[in-house]
Amino acid sequence: MFFTAYVAFVVLLAICLGLEFSPCRSRLTGSACTNPAFLRFQLDYYQVYFLALAADWLQGPYLYKLYQHYHFLEGQIAIIYVCGFASSVLFGLVSTSLVDWLGRKKSCILFSLTYSICCLTKLSWDYFVLVVGRILGGLSTALLFSAFEAWYVHEHMERHDFPAEWIPSTFARAAFWNNVIAVGAGVVANLFAEWAGLGPVAPFMVSIPFLALVGIFAMKNWEENYGKKRALSKTCMDGLKCLLSDRRVLLLGIIQALFESVIYIFIFLWTPVLDPHGPPLGIVFSSFMAASMVGSSLYRIATSKRYHLQPMHILSLSVLMVFFSLFMLTFSTNPGQENPSESFLAFLLIELSCGLYFPAMGFLRRKVIPEKDQAGVLNWFRVPLNLLACLGMLILHDSDYKTGTRNMFTICSVMMVMALLAVVSLFTVVRNNAELRVPPLQGQTELSSPEL
C-alpha cells in the first residue's frame, strides 16, 4: 500500500495538471479580473479564508489515527464522531443567526479561537476532553462555512459596491484553491506526522499558527458587518413550507441526505480500512483530494460549450459511481479476504464522484430553491443527513469491527440505491424544465463545494 499510495498520488496530480491546461477548461474573463481595487479586496479575503481552509484540511488525515494512537476502541471513536455530527446539526441550525447577531468579523475571530482550543484538546488522552474538542470542532466548522462567505458578500455589495456579477469569480477561484490547499495539506500533515516522526498529533499543532493568523489578519484588515436579524423559528418554518410544497425540493433533500451521510460514514471508515496495511495516511488523503479535484475539473469540462452535459446527468452519474464503489467495498473488506488496493481504488472513485456531485447539486439547489428560503431549507436538509450519519456510527459502535465495516458498506449501498431512485424521480419531474439546464457559457463557472 505504501508504494500504491505514492503512485496514485503522482498519477492523479498529473491528471489534474492535464485537465487544468485542457482547452475545454473554464476561463474567467471580464473587468472583475483586472480591476485593481477588486483584486486588492479579493486578496484581503483570500489571505484570511485560505489560512482557515489550510488549518481545517490539515486536521483531516490523522484524526481517526490520533484516537487510535490513544488506544481507544473503534466503538469509542465512533461515539466521538457522533458527538461531532450532533454538534454540526445543532450549530449548523443556529450558525447563520449567530453570525448575523454577533458580527461576521467577530465570528471569524471566534472561529480561530474555538478551533485552536479544539486542536489543543488533541494533546489530552482524556476521553471527555476529546469529546469536548470534537464538539468545538462542530461549532468551528459551522462558522467556517457561514461567517467568511457572509462577510465577503456584504463587503462586496454594501461597502465596496462592486457588481454582483463579480461574486462568482471570487468563489470560483476560492473553490479551485480550496482543492489545491487540501492536496497540499495532506502532504504537509504526512511530513510532520510520519517523515518527521512527530506522530498523529503533529498536524493539529501545525494548524494552530494558521488559526492564529486567521484571527490576527481578520482583526487587523477587516471591517465589521452585521446581517439582518431573522427569527430562527420563522426561517425554519418558511424552509419547511418550501420543502413540503415543492416535490423537486423534497427530492433534492432526500438525495443530499442519503449521498452526503454516506460520505460522512466513508470519512470515518477509510482510515481503519487502509491503516492496517501501512499506507502513508497523509499521502492517501492528498490522493483523495486530488481525485475530488479531477471530478471538479471534469464537471467544468462536461458542462462547457463543447460537451454541454446537464447537471442532472452528472448528478445521476455521481450517485451511480458511489453505488458501484460501495459494491466493490463490500467484497474488498470481506473478513479474511481483504484487498486494500481495491478498497483504495473504490475510495478514490467515491472522491471523484464528490467532485462531480457538489457543483451539480449546488447548481440544482440554486435553481430549485427560492433565494429567500435557502437558509431554512438547507437547515432541514442537514438534519436527516447528520442523523443518518450518526445512526451509521452507532450501528458500528454496537458491532464487531471486521464484519461491522463490511455490513456498513452494504447498508450504504442500499442507501445509494434509494438515492438513485430519488434521482430518477427528480429526473422525471424536471426533464422538460429548461430552467434547470446550464446555458453554454454558464457551465464554465460553476463552483465546487468545500464541505469535504
N, C-alpha and C positions, 0 to 999 in steps of 0.2 A: 504493500500500500504506500510506502514511503516514496518509491520511485514513481508509482502511478499518479500520485497527487501532484508531484512536480511536473510531470509530462502533461497532465491535463491542464494545469495552470498555464504553462507556456503555450500550449495549443490554443487555449481559449483567449489568451492575450493577443495572439497572432490574428485570430478571427475577429476580435474586437477592433484591432487596428485596420484590418482589411475592410470591415464594414464602415468604419469611421471615414475612410478615404474613398468609399464607394461613390460613384457618380449619382446614385439614387439617394444618397444621404441628404437629409433636410439641411437647408441653408437658411439662416436667419438674416433677413435683409431689412432695409428701411432706415429712417433717420434715427430711430432709437439706438441703433448700434454705433452711431458715430457722434451722437450728441454729447459733448464733454460734461455738461452738468449731470446728465443722466448716468453717464458712466461713473462719475465720482460717487453719486448716490448709490449705484449698484455695488460699488466696491465697499462702501461703508457697511452695507447689508451683508455682503458675502463674507467679509473678514470675520464677522461675528457668527453668522449662521454656519459657515463651513467648519469653524472650530468646534461648534456644538455638535455637528454631524460626526466629525472625526472622533470626538470623545465618546459619542454614543456607539459608533461602529467598533471602536477598539475593545468594547466590552463583550462583543458577540461571540468570538471564537472560543473563549475559555470559561464561560460562565458555568456550564454543567461540569466541566473538568475541575473547576475550583471546589465545588461542593463535593465532588467525588474525592478530591485530594484531602478534604477534611473528614473522610471516612463516613459520610452519610450514605445510607442505603437509597436505592432508586426511589422507593416509596416516599422517603423523607424529602428527597429532592423534588419529587412531583408535587408535594404539598407546598414547597416554597414557590414553585412555578404557579400553582393555583392561586396563591396569595398575590402574585404579580398580576395574573389575569383579572382577579377580582378587583384589585386596585385600579387597573386600567378601565374597567367598567365604571366604577364609582367616579374616578376623577375625570374620565372621558365625558361623562354626562354633565359635569359642572365646570369643566375647564374653560369653555367659551365665556360663560358668565363670570367666572372668577377673573379671567384675563381682562375682560371689559371693565370690571369693577376696580380691580387693583391697579390697572395700567399695564400696557404691553411692555414697556421698558422694564418696569419693576418685576413683571412676570418672567422676563428673560433672565434678569439677575437672580430671581428666586430659583429658576431652573438650574443655574450654575451652582447655587448653594446646596439645593437638595440633592442634586446628582453627585456633587463632591462628597457629601455625607454618605450617600449610597455606596460610593466607591470605598470610602474609609471603613464601612462596616464589613467589607470583604476581608479585612485583616483579622477579624474575630473568628474563632472556632465555635462560638456560642450560637446554637440553632435559632434562638429567639432574636438575637441581633441580626442574623442573616435574613430572617423573615421581615423584620422591620426595614432592612435595607432594600429588600425586594419591593415592599410597599412604596417606599420613597422612589424607587425606580419607576413604578407605575405612574406616580404623580409627575415625575420629571419628563417621562415620555409624552404624557398628555400636554404638558407645557411646551415641549419641543415642537409638537405638531399643531399648535394653535397660536401661541404668542408671537413667534417670529414672523409667520406669514401675515398675521393680522397687523402687526406693527408696520410691515413693509407696505401693505396695500393702503393703509391710512396715510402714511407719509407720502407715498407715490401720488395719491389722488388729492389729498386735502392740503398738505403743506407745500409740496413742490408743484402741484397742478400739472403733472405730466399726463399725456393722453392715456386713457385706459387701455388702448390697443398695444401699449408697450409692456404691459404687465406680463403677458405670456412669454416674451423674450427673456425676462428675468427668471421666471420659473422653469423655462426650458433649459437654460444654462445651469440653473441650480440642480435640476434633475440629472443632467449629464454628469456634472461634477460630483454629485452625491454618489453615483455609481463608481466613479474613479476613486473617491475617498474611501469607499467601502472596500474596494480591492486593495488599496494601499494599507488600510487599517489592519487587514488580516496578515499582511506581510510584516508590518511593524510589531503586531502582537506576537507573531511567531518568533521574531527576532529577540524580543525580550524574554519571552516565556521559555523558549527551547534553545535557541542558539546561544543566548547569554546565560542560560541555565537558572534564571531567576524564578521559575515556577509560574503556575497559572494565575497568581495574584498580581504579577507584574503589570499586565496590560491595564488593570484597573488603577494602579498607581500612576501609570503614564497618562491616563485620562485626566487626572486632577489638574495638572498645569494647563491643559487645554480649557478645562472648565473655568479655571481662574481667569484666563484671558478673555473668555466669553463675558464674564461679569465686568471685568475692567474696561474692555472696549465698549460694551453697551453703556456703561455708566459714563464714560468719557465722551463718546462720539454720538450717541443717540439722544433725541428729544423724546419726552414722554408724550403718549397719546392714549386716549380712552375710547371705548366703544359705547354705543347706546345701551342703556340699562334695559335688559329684557328679562321678563319673568321666566324662570326655567320651566315652570308648570305650563305656561302658555306656549312656549317654544315646543315642548314635548307633545302637548295636545294637538297643536297645529300639525306637527310632524306625523302623529298617529292618524289624524284625519286624512292627510295626503296619502299615507301608506295604505290605508284601508279602502280609499275611494278610487285608486288607480291601480289596475291589475299589473301594469308594467312596473310600477314602483315596488309592488309586493314581490313580484318575481325576481327583480334585481336584488331585493333584500334577501330572499331565500338563497340565491346564487352566491351572494357575498358571504352570508353567514356560513354556508357549507364549505365553500372554497377556502376562505381565509382561516376558518377554525382548523381545517386540515393542515394548512401551512403552519399554524402555531404549534400543532402537535408534531409536525416534522421538525420544527426548530428545536423542540425538546429531545427528539429521538435520534437525530443524526449523530450526535456525539457518542452515546452508548452503543450504537450500531457499529461505528467505524473505529472508535478509540482502541478497542482490544487488539486491533490488527496493526497498531503502531504508526498511523499516518501523522504528519505534521499538521496539527489542527488549524493553525493559522493559515497555512497554505491551502488546506481544504476549504476553509471559509472564503479565502480570496478567490478560489476557483468557483465557488457558488456565486459570489458576487459578479465575477466575470461572465458566468453563464446568464445571469439575470440581465447584465448589460448587453449581451448578444441578443437576448429576447427583445429588449427595448429598441435596439437598432433595427432588428427585423420588423418590428411593428412600424417604425417610421418608414422603412422601405416599402413594406406591404401596402401602406395607406398612401403612398406617394402617387404622383400623377401617372407614373409609368405602369404601376400594378393596380392601384385603386381598389384594393380589397376593403371590406367594410368591417368596423369594429365588432359587429355581431358575429361575423365569420371567425374573426380572430379569437373572440371570447369562447366560441364553441371549440375551436382548436385547442386552446389552452386548457380547458376543462378536460377534454379528451386525453390530452397528453399527461395530465396529472393522474387520471384514472389508470392509464397504461403503466405509468411509473409505479404507482401503488400496487398494481397487479404483479409487477416484477418483484417488488419488495416482499410480497407475501411468500415468494419462493426463495429469494436470496437470503431471508432471515430465518428460514426454517431451522429449528434447533438441530445441531449436529451436521447440518449441510449448508452452513453459512458461506456466502460468496460475497466478500466485501467489495470486490471490484464491480460486480454487478449492482450492488447496493449504491455504491458511489456514483455510477452512471445514472441510476434511477434518480438520485438526489439532484444531479446536475440537470436532468430533464425537468424536474419539478421547478428548479430555479429559473431555467429558461422559460418555462411556462409562465412564471410570475412576471418576467419581463414583458411578455405578451399581454398578460391578463390585466395588470394595473392600469396602463394607459387606455386599454379598450373599455374597462369598467368605468374609469374616470370620465371618458367621453360620454358614455351612455347615461351616467348619473347626471351630468350637467345638462343633457338634453331632455331627460325624462322628469327630473325633479325640479319644480319651480324654485327659483333662487331664494325666495323668502322662506321656504320650508326646508332648505338644505340642511341646516344645523339640526333641526328637530328630527328629520328623517334619518340622518346619519347616526344620531344618538340611538334611535331604535334599532338600526342595523347592527350596532356594536353589541347590544345586549345578547341576542341569541348567538352571535359569533363567539363572544367570550365565554358564554355559558356552555356551549358545545366543547370548546377547548378545555374548560375546567372539568367537564364531565369525562372527557378523554383522559385527563391526568388522573382523576380519581379512580377510573377503571384500571389504569396502570398501577396505581398505588395498591390496589387490592389483588393484584395478580402476580404470578411468577414472572420473573424478569424475561426469560427467554421466550416462553410461549406467549406471555403478555404482549411483547413487542410485535410478534407476528400477528396476533389477534387484533392488535390495534391497527395495523396496516390493513387488515381485512375489513375492519369496521370503517376505516377511512375510504376504502374502495367503494363500499356501499354508499357512503355519503356522497362520493363523487358521481355515482350512478344517479342519485337523486338530483344532484346539481345539473347533470346532463339533461334529465327530464325537464327541469325548470328552464334550462336554456332553450330546449325545443319548444316549450310552451311560449316563452318570450319571443322566439323567432316567429312563431305562428301569429302572435299578436301584432308584431311590428313590421312584418315583411313588406308591407306596402306603404310604410311610413317614411316619406322622403326626408323628414326632419332628422332621422337617425342615421342618415348616410353622410359620409365625410365628403365635403367638396374637394375637388382635386388638389387644391393648394393648402387647405386647412390641415389635412392629414400629416403635413410635413412638420407641424409644430406641436404635436400632441406631447403631453408630459407623461412621465412615468412616476409612479408613487414612491416616496421614500420609506413607506411603512415597514419593509422587510430589511 
